[in-house]
């Protein structure tokens, strides 16, 4: 099992414990360390929650990541991912 698969498993477990989208994103960044980036974010969230690629491409603009100039807030990020993170 590689780091992405382990992180995806960890994301599913963290979600089952009640972590929200922002907490899950921070968890993935912490677990992947220097390997964390746009591609790994998309890969682990797609693997863990089967979120469609266009949704993840939009979500990667979250201000917490600091990638690029287009930013979305915590609230927008959470709302965007909520259909796939529902209990």
Buried (B, 14 or more C-beta within 10 A) or exposed (E): EEBBEEBBBBBBEBBEEEBBBBBBBBBBBEBBEEEBBBEBBBBBBBBBBEBEEEBBEBBBBBEBBEBEEEBBEBEBBBEBBEEBBEE
